[in-house]
Amino acid sequence: MSGTVLIVEDDRRIAEWVKVYFERAGFSADVAHDGEAGLALARDMAPDLIILDLMLPRRDGVEVCRILRRESDVPIIMLTAREAHAERVVGLESGADDYVVKPFDPRELIARAQAVLRRVKDRVQQVLTRGHVTLNETTGIVTVDGEPVDLSQAQTALLSTFMRHPNQVLTREQLISLTFGDEFDGFDRAIDSQVARLRRQIGRDGRQPIQTVYGTGYRFAAEGE
């Protein structure tokens, strides 16, 4: 099995050691040494797998994992030097697919990585269809009347929230909580601009599934439901 791996680890010795083992296993590997750089590189290279240390400078691994999980389904294996059960739970709750406790055998890490990649490959695609809009949540591909639509990651996440709650009135606060959790940097009204951009992308021939419910919020009116 091959693919691209991003290793985010501040201990340079461990990072290079892990990189060498992945390359020996047939992977292409790159390294970042802090959370901020790791997040930027993950967005730039779109790796097949991320090895992410829990304790990182600038942004810790939990924060990086949560941000990445909102943006993609990239498999993430968390590395932690802590053996406490609570730390492993935090890593998994943040969206990690697996964890490995330091010190570890690099052969175990490679085996875990290959197992995670096999699970991702075999994952059944989750496809939502509401009226003339279809969203493949595995690939992030959105089509309207069968034609692909180019949405940002935030727009795709917002659309998923709407499509998972068809014909339900959602307040601004609910949209923010369901879509972005605690990571939304704007204020309540800032969601309006996100909704407006999404509406422009998915409206067709006078059909607009996202309706404004004045004084309350928005509703995704699903045709035939």
SEVO-148523 format. One line per field, with one value per atom (N, C-alpha, C, O): residue in one letter; z, y, x; residue number from 1; atom name. Coordinates in steps of 0.1 Angstrom, whole numbers, always signed. Atoms other than C-alpha are relative to their C-alpha. Last residue first. Example, Ala and Ser with C-alpha at 12.3 -4.5 7.8 and 13.67 -1.06 7.14 Angstrom:
# SEVO-148523
residu [s,s,s,s,a,a,a,a] $
up [+0,+71,+8,+9,+0,+78,+0,+7] $
north [-11,-11,+11,+22,-12,-45,+12,+12] $
east [-9,+137,-8,-3,+9,+123,+9,+19] $
num [2,2,2,2,1,1,1,1] $
atome [N,CA,C,O,N,CA,C,O] $
//
This chain:
# SEVO-148523
residu [e,e,e,e,g,g,g,g,e,e,e,e,a,a,a,a,a,a,a,a,f,f,f,f,r,r,r,r,y,y,y,y,g,g,g,g,t,t,t,t,g,g,g,g,y,y,y,y,v,v,v,v,t,t,t,t,q,q,q,q,i,i,i,i,p,p,p,p,q,q,q,q,r,r,r,r,g,g,g,g,d,d,d,d,r,r,r,r,g,g,g,g,i,i,i,i,q,q,q,q,r,r,r,r,r,r,r,r,l,l,l,l,r,r,r,r,a,a,a,a,v,v,v,v,q,q,q,q,s,s,s,s,d,d,d,d,i,i,i,i,a,a,a,a,r,r,r,r,d,d,d,d,f,f,f,f,g,g,g,g,d,d,d,d,f,f,f,f,e,e,e,e,d,d,d,d,g,g,g,g,f,f,f,f,t,t,t,t,l,l,l,l,s,s,s,s,i,i,i,i,l,l,l,l,q,q,q,q,e,e,e,e,r,r,r,r,t,t,t,t,l,l,l,l,v,v,v,v,q,q,q,q,n,n,n,n,p,p,p,p,h,h,h,h,r,r,r,r,m,m,m,m,f,f,f,f,t,t,t,t,s,s,s,s,l,l,l,l,l,l,l,l,a,a,a,a,t,t,t,t,q,q,q,q,a,a,a,a,q,q,q,q,s,s,s,s,l,l,l,l,d,d,d,d,v,v,v,v,p,p,p,p,e,e,e,e,g,g,g,g,d,d,d,d,v,v,v,v,t,t,t,t,v,v,v,v,i,i,i,i,g,g,g,g,t,t,t,t,t,t,t,t,e,e,e,e,n,n,n,n,l,l,l,l,t,t,t,t,v,v,v,v,h,h,h,h,g,g,g,g,r,r,r,r,t,t,t,t,l,l,l,l,v,v,v,v,q,q,q,q,q,q,q,q,v,v,v,v,r,r,r,r,d,d,d,d,k,k,k,k,v,v,v,v,r,r,r,r,r,r,r,r,l,l,l,l,v,v,v,v,a,a,a,a,q,q,q,q,a,a,a,a,r,r,r,r,a,a,a,a,i,i,i,i,l,l,l,l,e,e,e,e,r,r,r,r,p,p,p,p,d,d,d,d,f,f,f,f,p,p,p,p,k,k,k,k,v,v,v,v,v,v,v,v,y,y,y,y,d,d,d,d,d,d,d,d,a,a,a,a,g,g,g,g,s,s,s,s,e,e,e,e,l,l,l,l,g,g,g,g,v,v,v,v,v,v,v,v,r,r,r,r,e,e,e,e,a,a,a,a,h,h,h,h,a,a,a,a,e,e,e,e,r,r,r,r,a,a,a,a,t,t,t,t,l,l,l,l,m,m,m,m,i,i,i,i,i,i,i,i,p,p,p,p,v,v,v,v,d,d,d,d,s,s,s,s,e,e,e,e,r,r,r,r,r,r,r,r,l,l,l,l,i,i,i,i,r,r,r,r,c,c,c,c,v,v,v,v,e,e,e,e,v,v,v,v,g,g,g,g,d,d,d,d,r,r,r,r,r,r,r,r,p,p,p,p,l,l,l,l,m,m,m,m,l,l,l,l,d,d,d,d,l,l,l,l,i,i,i,i,i,i,i,i,l,l,l,l,d,d,d,d,p,p,p,p,a,a,a,a,m,m,m,m,d,d,d,d,r,r,r,r,a,a,a,a,l,l,l,l,a,a,a,a,l,l,l,l,g,g,g,g,a,a,a,a,e,e,e,e,g,g,g,g,d,d,d,d,h,h,h,h,a,a,a,a,v,v,v,v,d,d,d,d,a,a,a,a,s,s,s,s,f,f,f,f,g,g,g,g,a,a,a,a,r,r,r,r,e,e,e,e,f,f,f,f,y,y,y,y,v,v,v,v,k,k,k,k,v,v,v,v,w,w,w,w,e,e,e,e,a,a,a,a,i,i,i,i,r,r,r,r,r,r,r,r,d,d,d,d,d,d,d,d,e,e,e,e,v,v,v,v,i,i,i,i,l,l,l,l,v,v,v,v,t,t,t,t,g,g,g,g,s,s,s,s,m,m,m,m] $
up [-14,+16,+9,+21,-1,-22,+14,+15,+9,-26,+2,+3,+8,+5,-9,-3,+5,+19,-10,-22,+12,+38,-5,+1,+2,+65,-14,-24,+14,+78,+0,+10,+6,+109,-14,-23,-6,+133,-5,+2,-15,+128,+7,+19,-6,+92,+15,+20,-9,+81,+8,+18,-12,+51,+8,+3,-2,+27,+13,+23,-13,+14,+2,-5,-12,-13,+13,+23,-10,-40,+13,+20,-11,-73,+10,+7,-10,-96,+12,+21,+7,-124,+10,+9,+14,-101,-5,+1,+5,-66,-16,-22,+2,-54,-5,-9,+7,-56,-4,-14,+13,-48,-8,-20,+8,-18,-15,-24,+3,-5,-8,-18,+10,-7,-4,-16,+13,+11,-11,-22,+6,+38,-13,-23,+4,+46,-7,-18,+13,+46,-5,-17,+11,+71,-13,-24,+7,+93,-11,-21,+10,+102,-8,-19,+13,+119,-11,-23,+5,+149,-15,-23,-8,+154,-7,-18,+2,+138,+10,+19,-5,+149,-1,+5,+9,+146,+6,+18,+7,+164,-9,-16,-8,+191,-8,-2,-14,+168,+7,+5,-3,+131,+15,+18,+11,+114,+5,+0,+7,+142,-11,-14,-9,+166,-8,-7,-4,+139,+8,+6,+12,+123,+4,-1,+3,+157,-12,-12,-10,+167,-2,+0,+3,+134,+10,+7,-4,+141,-4,-7,-8,+122,+3,-6,-2,+109,+9,+21,-14,+98,+1,-5,-4,+63,+15,+20,+11,+58,+7,+16,-8,+88,-10,-9,-11,+74,+8,+17,+6,+42,+10,+7,+6,+60,-5,-2,-12,+81,-5,+1,-7,+50,+11,+13,+8,+32,+6,+6,-3,+60,-8,-3,-14,+58,+3,+9,+1,+20,+14,+15,+7,+24,-1,+1,-10,+50,-7,+0,-10,+27,+10,+15,-10,-2,+10,+11,-13,-29,+8,+7,-8,-66,+13,+12,-6,-80,+8,+17,-12,-102,+4,-5,+4,-126,+13,+23,+6,-119,-4,-9,+13,-113,-8,-20,+1,-86,-14,-24,+13,-77,+1,+11,+0,-47,-14,-22,+13,-43,+1,+7,+0,-8,-12,-14,+9,-14,+0,-4,+0,+16,-9,-5,-12,+22,+1,+8,-4,-13,+11,+9,-6,-16,+4,+12,-5,-40,+6,+0,-6,-47,+5,+13,+12,-71,+5,-3,+11,-43,-11,-15,-4,-13,-12,-16,+11,-19,+5,+11,-4,+7,-13,-21,+9,-2,+4,+7,-6,+24,-10,-11,+2,+6,+5,+3,+9,+21,-1,+9,-6,+37,-11,-22,+0,+21,+6,+5,+14,+12,-1,-11,+7,+46,-14,-20,-5,+64,-8,-12,+5,+43,+4,-4,+14,+51,-7,-16,+1,+88,-15,-18,-4,+86,-1,-6,+11,+66,+3,-6,+11,+92,-12,-18,-3,+121,-12,-15,+1,+104,+4,-3,+14,+98,-1,-10,+5,+135,-15,-20,-5,+147,-6,-11,+8,+125,+4,-4,+13,+140,-8,-17,+10,+175,-14,-16,+9,+199,-9,-13,+12,+228,-7,-1,+0,+227,+13,+24,-12,+226,-1,-4,-3,+192,+12,+11,-8,+184,+3,+3,-8,+159,+8,+5,+3,+137,+8,+10,+4,+153,-3,+4,+14,+153,-5,-16,+8,+185,-15,-24,+1,+204,-9,-14,+9,+195,-1,-12,+13,+209,-10,-21,+5,+240,-15,-23,+2,+247,-7,-16,+12,+244,-4,-16,+12,+268,-13,-23,+3,+293,-12,-20,+9,+292,-4,-16,-6,+306,-10,-21,+0,+288,+6,+7,-12,+278,-1,-11,-10,+252,+13,+22,-13,+225,+9,+9,-8,+187,+14,+15,-10,+170,+7,+11,-12,+138,+9,+6,-10,+114,+11,+17,-12,+83,+8,+3,+0,+60,+12,+23,-6,+61,+0,+1,+8,+54,+8,+20,+14,+66,-9,-21,+6,+99,-15,-22,+1,+107,-5,-12,+12,+99,-2,-13,+11,+125,-13,-22,+1,+152,-13,-19,+4,+145,-2,-11,+14,+147,-5,-16,+7,+180,-15,-23,+0,+194,-8,-15,+9,+182,+0,-11,-5,+199,-10,-18,-1,+179,+5,-1,+8,+183,+0,+3,-2,+198,-10,-21,+11,+196,+4,+11,-6,+222,-10,-14,-8,+206,+5,+5,-15,+178,+8,+3,-7,+144,+15,+22,-13,+118,+8,+5,-9,+89,+13,+19,-14,+60,+8,+2,-2,+23,+15,+19,-1,+22,+2,+5,+0,+9,+1,-8,+7,+1,+0,-8,+13,+8,-8,-20,+9,+35,-14,-24,+2,+54,-11,-20,+9,+50,-4,-15,+13,+65,-10,-21,+6,+94,-14,-23,+4,+100,-6,-16,+12,+100,-5,-17,+10,+126,-13,-23,+4,+147,-11,-20,-10,+149,-6,-18,-14,+134,+10,+21,-6,+99,+15,+21,-14,+79,+3,-4,-3,+45,+15,+22,-13,+35,+0,-6,+1,+2,+13,+16,-1,+12,-4,-3,+13,+0,+0,-10,+2,+34,-13,-16,+2,+34,-3,-10,+13,+30,-3,-15,+10,+60,-14,-23,+0,+81,-10,-17,+6,+71,-1,-11,+15,+79,-7,-17,+5,+114,-15,-22,-2,+122,-6,-13,+11,+108,+0,-10,+13,+130,-12,-20,+2,+160,-13,-20,+2,+157,-2,-11,+13,+150,-2,-13,-2,+181,-13,-19,-3,+171,+4,+3,-12,+152,+4,-5,-8,+124,+14,+22,-14,+99,+7,+4,-6,+66,+15,+22,-14,+46,+5,+1,-6,+9,+15,+19,-2,-5,+5,+7,+0,-8,+1,+3,+0,+0,+0,+7] $
north [+6,+153,+7,+4,+14,+157,-6,-18,+4,+187,-14,-23,+11,+195,-4,-7,+6,+230,-11,-9,+7,+237,-7,-17,+14,+261,-5,+3,+5,+293,-14,-21,+6,+315,-4,+4,+13,+329,-5,-7,-1,+365,-13,-13,-13,+358,+0,-5,+0,+322,+13,+12,-8,+325,+0,+2,-11,+296,+8,+2,-6,+274,+13,+23,+9,+252,+7,+4,-3,+280,-8,-4,+9,+271,+3,+3,-5,+301,-9,-6,-3,+284,+3,-2,+2,+271,+3,-2,-4,+280,-2,+1,+11,+260,+3,-6,+12,+284,-11,-18,-4,+317,-12,-13,-1,+300,+4,-1,+14,+290,+0,-7,+5,+326,-14,-17,-7,+339,-5,-7,+5,+312,+7,+0,+14,+321,-6,-12,-1,+358,-13,-15,-4,+351,+1,-3,+12,+331,+4,-4,+4,+364,-13,-15,-5,+375,-4,-3,+7,+352,+5,-4,-2,+365,-6,-10,-11,+352,+1,-6,-13,+330,+12,+22,-10,+296,+14,+17,-6,+270,+12,+17,-11,+260,+8,+18,+2,+238,+12,+23,-4,+247,-3,-2,+0,+231,+2,-5,+13,+220,-1,-11,+12,+248,-13,-20,-1,+276,-12,-18,+2,+264,+1,-7,+14,+261,-3,-13,+7,+296,-15,-21,-3,+310,-7,-13,-13,+293,+2,-7,+0,+262,+15,+23,-14,+256,+0,-5,-4,+220,+14,+17,-6,+211,+4,+7,-5,+189,+5,-1,-5,+186,+6,+18,+10,+165,+4,-4,+12,+185,-11,-19,-2,+218,-13,-16,-3,+206,+2,-4,+13,+191,+2,-7,+7,+224,-13,-17,-6,+242,-7,-9,+4,+217,+6,-1,+14,+222,-5,-12,+1,+260,-15,-18,-5,+258,-1,-4,+10,+236,+4,-4,+0,+260,-11,-16,-7,+250,+0,-9,-3,+243,+7,+19,-14,+228,+1,-7,-3,+197,+15,+23,-8,+194,+3,+7,+9,+166,+7,+0,+5,+190,-8,-8,-6,+205,-3,+1,-2,+184,+7,+4,-4,+185,+2,+8,-4,+165,+4,-4,-15,+164,+5,+18,-6,+129,+16,+23,+7,+111,+8,+10,-5,+135,-6,-1,+12,+130,+5,+12,-2,+159,-14,-22,+12,+159,+3,+11,-1,+188,-13,-20,+0,+186,+2,+4,-7,+175,-1,-12,-7,+164,+8,+18,-6,+138,+6,-1,-6,+128,+6,+13,-10,+104,+5,-3,-5,+86,+11,+22,-15,+66,+4,-3,-2,+32,+15,+22,-7,+30,+3,+7,+9,+3,+8,+2,+5,+27,-8,-7,-11,+44,-4,+0,-3,+11,+12,+11,+10,+1,+3,+1,-3,+34,-10,-7,-11,+28,+4,+7,+5,-7,+12,+10,+8,+6,-5,-5,-9,+33,-8,-3,-8,+9,+8,+10,+10,-15,+7,+5,+3,+14,-9,-7,-12,+25,-2,+2,+0,-11,+13,+12,+10,-13,+0,-3,-6,+20,-10,-6,+7,+3,+6,+6,+10,+29,-7,-1,+4,+50,-11,-19,+1,+67,-6,-5,-6,+58,-2,-12,+9,+52,+7,+19,-7,+66,-11,-23,+10,+58,+8,+20,+13,+76,-11,-22,+9,+110,-14,-18,+4,+132,-10,-14,-11,+153,-4,+5,-9,+126,+12,+18,+7,+101,+9,+10,+1,+124,-6,-1,-14,+133,+0,+6,-3,+96,+14,+15,+7,+89,+3,+4,-7,+116,-7,+0,-12,+103,+7,+13,+3,+68,+13,+13,-1,+81,-2,+3,+13,+67,+1,-9,+2,+101,-13,-16,+6,+103,-3,-9,-7,+108,-7,-19,+5,+102,+7,+19,-9,+106,-7,-18,+8,+88,+9,+16,-6,+109,-10,-16,+8,+97,+6,+11,+6,+126,-8,-3,+14,+131,-7,-19,+11,+169,-13,-13,-3,+204,-12,-11,-8,+199,+2,+4,+8,+171,+7,+1,+8,+193,-9,-11,-9,+219,-9,-7,-5,+193,+9,+7,+12,+175,+5,+1,+3,+208,-11,-10,-11,+217,-2,+0,+1,+183,+11,+8,+10,+183,-1,-4,+14,+215,-9,-5,+6,+248,-15,-22,-9,+270,-4,+4,-14,+242,+7,+1,-8,+206,+15,+20,-12,+180,+7,+2,-7,+155,+13,+23,+0,+145,+8,+18,-13,+140,-2,-9,+4,+113,+13,+21,-9,+124,-7,-13,+4,+101,+11,+16,+12,+104,-3,-10,+13,+139,-11,-8,+10,+170,-14,-22,+13,+188,-10,-20,-2,+225,-14,-14,-6,+220,+1,+0,+10,+195,+6,-1,+10,+219,-11,-16,-6,+248,-11,-11,-4,+227,+5,+2,+12,+212,+2,-5,+4,+246,-13,-15,-10,+259,-5,-4,+1,+227,+9,+6,-6,+226,+0,-3,+0,+206,+8,+8,-13,+197,-1,-12,-2,+166,+15,+24,-14,+151,+3,-4,-7,+115,+14,+17,-13,+95,+8,+10,-13,+60,+12,+11,-3,+27,+13,+16,+7,+11,+4,-2,+14,+23,-9,-19,+1,+58,-14,-18,-1,+53,-1,-7,+12,+41,+0,-10,+11,+70,-13,-20,-2,+95,-11,-15,+4,+80,+1,-7,+15,+84,-6,-16,+6,+119,-15,-21,-3,+129,-6,-12,+9,+112,+2,-8,+14,+130,-10,-19,+2,+163,-14,-19,+6,+162,-4,-14,-10,+187,-6,+1,+4,+161,+10,+13,-13,+166,-4,-9,+3,+137,+14,+22,-12,+141,-3,-8,-1,+109,+13,+17,-11,+104,+2,+1,-13,+71,+10,+9,-13,+35,+12,+10,-12,+0,+12,+13] $
east [-1,-406,-9,-10,+6,-413,+2,-1,+11,-390,-4,+4,-3,-369,-12,-23,+12,-374,+3,+6,-3,-342,-13,-16,+5,-353,+4,+3,+1,-337,-6,-6,-12,-337,-2,-7,-4,-363,+13,+23,+1,-375,+5,+6,-3,-382,-2,-12,+11,-380,+2,+9,-1,-357,-13,-23,+9,-358,+2,+7,-3,-330,-9,-7,+4,-345,+2,-5,-9,-344,-4,-13,+1,-360,+11,+23,+10,-363,-2,-10,+13,-345,-11,-22,+1,-317,-14,-24,+13,-305,+0,+10,+9,-275,-14,-21,-6,-246,-10,-8,-4,-264,+5,+3,+12,-280,+3,-4,+4,-246,-13,-14,-9,-233,-5,-4,+2,-264,+9,+4,+12,-261,-3,-7,-3,-225,-12,-11,-8,-234,+3,+4,+8,-262,+7,+2,+5,-239,-9,-10,-10,-222,-4,+1,+4,-254,+10,+7,+12,-247,-3,-6,+12,-212,-12,-11,+9,-180,-11,-11,-6,-152,-9,-6,+5,-170,+5,+2,-12,-148,-5,+4,-5,-173,+11,+16,-3,-193,+5,-1,-14,-190,+3,+15,-10,-220,+14,+23,+1,-245,+11,+16,-3,-236,+1,+11,-14,-235,+4,+15,-8,-268,+15,+23,+0,-284,+9,+16,-8,-274,+1,+11,-14,-287,+9,+19,-4,-320,+14,+21,-12,-330,+3,+4,-5,-365,+11,+10,-1,-368,+5,+15,+13,-380,-1,-11,+9,-349,-14,-19,+11,-325,-10,-14,+3,-297,-12,-16,+6,-298,-3,-11,+13,-294,-6,-18,+8,-264,-15,-24,+2,-248,-10,-19,+9,-252,-4,-15,+13,-234,-11,-22,+4,-205,-14,-22,+3,-203,-5,-15,+13,-204,-5,-17,+10,-176,-14,-23,+2,-155,-11,-19,-11,-160,-3,-14,+3,-185,+13,+22,-13,-179,-4,-6,-1,-211,+12,+15,-8,-213,+1,+1,-12,-243,+9,+3,-10,-268,+13,+22,+6,-297,+11,+11,+14,-275,-5,+1,+6,-244,-14,-21,+13,-221,-5,+2,+5,-189,-15,-23,+2,-175,-6,-7,-9,-160,-2,+7,-14,-174,+9,+21,-8,-203,+13,+22,-7,-217,+9,+19,-13,-242,+6,+0,-6,-271,+14,+21,-13,-295,+5,-2,-9,-325,+15,+24,+5,-349,+11,+15,+12,-329,-4,+2,+8,-303,-12,-21,+12,-276,-7,+0,+5,-249,-13,-22,+12,-227,-5,+1,+2,-201,-14,-24,+12,-195,-2,-2,+11,-160,-11,-8,+12,-138,-13,-23,+2,-110,-13,-20,+4,-112,-4,-14,+13,-110,-6,-18,+9,-80,-15,-24,+2,-63,-9,-17,+9,-69,-2,-14,+14,-54,-10,-21,+6,-24,-14,-22,+3,-17,-6,-16,+12,-20,-4,-16,+11,+5,-13,-23,+2,+29,-12,-21,+6,+25,-3,-13,+14,+31,-7,-18,+7,+63,-15,-24,+5,+74,-7,-15,-7,+74,-4,-16,+7,+61,+10,+20,-8,+73,-7,-14,-14,+49,+5,-2,-6,+12,+15,+21,-12,-4,+7,+10,-11,-39,+11,+9,-8,-66,+10,+12,+5,-92,+7,+1,-11,-87,-6,-16,+2,-119,+11,+11,-3,-115,-1,+0,+12,-133,+2,-7,+10,-105,-13,-19,-5,-78,-11,-13,+1,-98,+5,-1,+14,-104,-1,-8,+3,-66,-15,-18,-6,-59,-3,-5,+8,-85,+7,-1,+12,-70,-7,-11,+13,-37,-11,-11,+7,-7,-14,-21,+7,+7,-8,-14,-10,+34,-7,-1,+0,+7,+10,+12,-11,+6,+0,-2,-6,-27,+11,+10,-5,-35,+7,+16,-10,-56,+3,-6,-3,-75,+11,+21,-14,-84,+2,-1,+1,-122,+13,+14,-2,-120,-2,-3,-3,-126,+1,-1,+11,-144,+2,-8,+12,-120,-12,-21,-1,-90,-13,-17,+1,-101,+0,-8,+13,-107,-3,-13,+8,-74,-15,-21,-2,-55,-9,-15,+6,-71,+2,-8,+15,-64,-7,-16,+5,-28,-15,-22,-2,-19,-7,-15,+13,-15,+2,+10,+8,+16,-15,-24,+0,+37,-9,-12,-7,+26,+0,-9,-6,+15,+9,+19,+10,-9,+5,-2,-4,+14,-11,-16,+1,-4,+4,-3,-5,+3,+2,+10,-8,-18,+3,-5,+0,-30,+8,+18,+9,-39,-1,-11,-6,-23,-11,-23,+11,-41,+5,+3,-4,-8,-11,-10,-7,-18,+2,+0,+9,-44,+6,-1,+11,-23,-9,-14,-5,+7,-11,-11,-2,-11,+4,-1,+13,-24,+1,-6,+7,+10,-13,-17,-6,+27,-7,-9,+3,+3,+5,-2,+14,+5,-4,-11,+9,+43,-14,-16,-5,+72,-9,-5,+1,+59,+3,+0,+0,+70,-2,+2,-5,+65,-2,-9,+2,+62,+5,+16,-7,+57,-3,-15,+7,+48,+9,+21,+5,+64,-8,-14,+12,+70,-7,-18,-4,+106,-12,-11,-6,+92,+5,+3,+10,+70,+5,-1,+7,+99,-12,-14,-8,+121,-8,-8,-1,+94,+7,+3,+13,+89,-1,-6,+0,+126,-13,-13,-8,+125,+1,+1,+7,+96,+8,+2,+11,+111,-7,-10,-6,+144,-11,-10,-5,+126,+6,+6,-13,+105,+6,+1,-10,+78,+14,+24,-7,+57,+11,+19,+0,+32,+5,-2,-4,+39,+1,+10,-5,+20,+3,-6,+1,+17,+6,+17,-7,+11,-3,-15,+8,+1,+9,+21,-8,+13,-10,-22,+8,+0,+9,+19] $
num [225,225,225,225,224,224,224,224,223,223,223,223,222,222,222,222,221,221,221,221,220,220,220,220,219,219,219,219,218,218,218,218,217,217,217,217,216,216,216,216,215,215,215,215,214,214,214,214,213,213,213,213,212,212,212,212,211,211,211,211,210,210,210,210,209,209,209,209,208,208,208,208,207,207,207,207,206,206,206,206,205,205,205,205,204,204,204,204,203,203,203,203,202,202,202,202,201,201,201,201,200,200,200,200,199,199,199,199,198,198,198,198,197,197,197,197,196,196,196,196,195,195,195,195,194,194,194,194,193,193,193,193,192,192,192,192,191,191,191,191,190,190,190,190,189,189,189,189,188,188,188,188,187,187,187,187,186,186,186,186,185,185,185,185,184,184,184,184,183,183,183,183,182,182,182,182,181,181,181,181,180,180,180,180,179,179,179,179,178,178,178,178,177,177,177,177,176,176,176,176,175,175,175,175,174,174,174,174,173,173,173,173,172,172,172,172,171,171,171,171,170,170,170,170,169,169,169,169,168,168,168,168,167,167,167,167,166,166,166,166,165,165,165,165,164,164,164,164,163,163,163,163,162,162,162,162,161,161,161,161,160,160,160,160,159,159,159,159,158,158,158,158,157,157,157,157,156,156,156,156,155,155,155,155,154,154,154,154,153,153,153,153,152,152,152,152,151,151,151,151,150,150,150,150,149,149,149,149,148,148,148,148,147,147,147,147,146,146,146,146,145,145,145,145,144,144,144,144,143,143,143,143,142,142,142,142,141,141,141,141,140,140,140,140,139,139,139,139,138,138,138,138,137,137,137,137,136,136,136,136,135,135,135,135,134,134,134,134,133,133,133,133,132,132,132,132,131,131,131,131,130,130,130,130,129,129,129,129,128,128,128,128,127,127,127,127,126,126,126,126,125,125,125,125,124,124,124,124,123,123,123,123,122,122,122,122,121,121,121,121,120,120,120,120,119,119,119,119,118,118,118,118,117,117,117,117,116,116,116,116,115,115,115,115,114,114,114,114,113,113,113,113,112,112,112,112,111,111,111,111,110,110,110,110,109,109,109,109,108,108,108,108,107,107,107,107,106,106,106,106,105,105,105,105,104,104,104,104,103,103,103,103,102,102,102,102,101,101,101,101,100,100,100,100,99,99,99,99,98,98,98,98,97,97,97,97,96,96,96,96,95,95,95,95,94,94,94,94,93,93,93,93,92,92,92,92,91,91,91,91,90,90,90,90,89,89,89,89,88,88,88,88,87,87,87,87,86,86,86,86,85,85,85,85,84,84,84,84,83,83,83,83,82,82,82,82,81,81,81,81,80,80,80,80,79,79,79,79,78,78,78,78,77,77,77,77,76,76,76,76,75,75,75,75,74,74,74,74,73,73,73,73,72,72,72,72,71,71,71,71,70,70,70,70,69,69,69,69,68,68,68,68,67,67,67,67,66,66,66,66,65,65,65,65,64,64,64,64,63,63,63,63,62,62,62,62,61,61,61,61,60,60,60,60,59,59,59,59,58,58,58,58,57,57,57,57,56,56,56,56,55,55,55,55,54,54,54,54,53,53,53,53,52,52,52,52,51,51,51,51,50,50,50,50,49,49,49,49,48,48,48,48,47,47,47,47,46,46,46,46,45,45,45,45,44,44,44,44,43,43,43,43,42,42,42,42,41,41,41,41,40,40,40,40,39,39,39,39,38,38,38,38,37,37,37,37,36,36,36,36,35,35,35,35,34,34,34,34,33,33,33,33,32,32,32,32,31,31,31,31,30,30,30,30,29,29,29,29,28,28,28,28,27,27,27,27,26,26,26,26,25,25,25,25,24,24,24,24,23,23,23,23,22,22,22,22,21,21,21,21,20,20,20,20,19,19,19,19,18,18,18,18,17,17,17,17,16,16,16,16,15,15,15,15,14,14,14,14,13,13,13,13,12,12,12,12,11,11,11,11,10,10,10,10,9,9,9,9,8,8,8,8,7,7,7,7,6,6,6,6,5,5,5,5,4,4,4,4,3,3,3,3,2,2,2,2,1,1,1,1] $
atome [N,CA,C,O,N,CA,C,O,N,CA,C,O,N,CA,C,O,N,CA,C,O,N,CA,C,O,N,CA,C,O,N,CA,C,O,N,CA,C,O,N,CA,C,O,N,CA,C,O,N,CA,C,O,N,CA,C,O,N,CA,C,O,N,CA,C,O,N,CA,C,O,N,CA,C,O,N,CA,C,O,N,CA,C,O,N,CA,C,O,N,CA,C,O,N,CA,C,O,N,CA,C,O,N,CA,C,O,N,CA,C,O,N,CA,C,O,N,CA,C,O,N,CA,C,O,N,CA,C,O,N,CA,C,O,N,CA,C,O,N,CA,C,O,N,CA,C,O,N,CA,C,O,N,CA,C,O,N,CA,C,O,N,CA,C,O,N,CA,C,O,N,CA,C,O,N,CA,C,O,N,CA,C,O,N,CA,C,O,N,CA,C,O,N,CA,C,O,N,CA,C,O,N,CA,C,O,N,CA,C,O,N,CA,C,O,N,CA,C,O,N,CA,C,O,N,CA,C,O,N,CA,C,O,N,CA,C,O,N,CA,C,O,N,CA,C,O,N,CA,C,O,N,CA,C,O,N,CA,C,O,N,CA,C,O,N,CA,C,O,N,CA,C,O,N,CA,C,O,N,CA,C,O,N,CA,C,O,N,CA,C,O,N,CA,C,O,N,CA,C,O,N,CA,C,O,N,CA,C,O,N,CA,C,O,N,CA,C,O,N,CA,C,O,N,CA,C,O,N,CA,C,O,N,CA,C,O,N,CA,C,O,N,CA,C,O,N,CA,C,O,N,CA,C,O,N,CA,C,O,N,CA,C,O,N,CA,C,O,N,CA,C,O,N,CA,C,O,N,CA,C,O,N,CA,C,O,N,CA,C,O,N,CA,C,O,N,CA,C,O,N,CA,C,O,N,CA,C,O,N,CA,C,O,N,CA,C,O,N,CA,C,O,N,CA,C,O,N,CA,C,O,N,CA,C,O,N,CA,C,O,N,CA,C,O,N,CA,C,O,N,CA,C,O,N,CA,C,O,N,CA,C,O,N,CA,C,O,N,CA,C,O,N,CA,C,O,N,CA,C,O,N,CA,C,O,N,CA,C,O,N,CA,C,O,N,CA,C,O,N,CA,C,O,N,CA,C,O,N,CA,C,O,N,CA,C,O,N,CA,C,O,N,CA,C,O,N,CA,C,O,N,CA,C,O,N,CA,C,O,N,CA,C,O,N,CA,C,O,N,CA,C,O,N,CA,C,O,N,CA,C,O,N,CA,C,O,N,CA,C,O,N,CA,C,O,N,CA,C,O,N,CA,C,O,N,CA,C,O,N,CA,C,O,N,CA,C,O,N,CA,C,O,N,CA,C,O,N,CA,C,O,N,CA,C,O,N,CA,C,O,N,CA,C,O,N,CA,C,O,N,CA,C,O,N,CA,C,O,N,CA,C,O,N,CA,C,O,N,CA,C,O,N,CA,C,O,N,CA,C,O,N,CA,C,O,N,CA,C,O,N,CA,C,O,N,CA,C,O,N,CA,C,O,N,CA,C,O,N,CA,C,O,N,CA,C,O,N,CA,C,O,N,CA,C,O,N,CA,C,O,N,CA,C,O,N,CA,C,O,N,CA,C,O,N,CA,C,O,N,CA,C,O,N,CA,C,O,N,CA,C,O,N,CA,C,O,N,CA,C,O,N,CA,C,O,N,CA,C,O,N,CA,C,O,N,CA,C,O,N,CA,C,O,N,CA,C,O,N,CA,C,O,N,CA,C,O,N,CA,C,O,N,CA,C,O,N,CA,C,O,N,CA,C,O,N,CA,C,O,N,CA,C,O,N,CA,C,O,N,CA,C,O,N,CA,C,O,N,CA,C,O,N,CA,C,O,N,CA,C,O,N,CA,C,O,N,CA,C,O,N,CA,C,O,N,CA,C,O,N,CA,C,O,N,CA,C,O,N,CA,C,O,N,CA,C,O,N,CA,C,O,N,CA,C,O,N,CA,C,O,N,CA,C,O,N,CA,C,O,N,CA,C,O,N,CA,C,O,N,CA,C,O,N,CA,C,O,N,CA,C,O,N,CA,C,O,N,CA,C,O,N,CA,C,O,N,CA,C,O,N,CA,C,O,N,CA,C,O,N,CA,C,O,N,CA,C,O,N,CA,C,O,N,CA,C,O,N,CA,C,O,N,CA,C,O,N,CA,C,O,N,CA,C,O,N,CA,C,O,N,CA,C,O,N,CA,C,O,N,CA,C,O,N,CA,C,O,N,CA,C,O] $
//
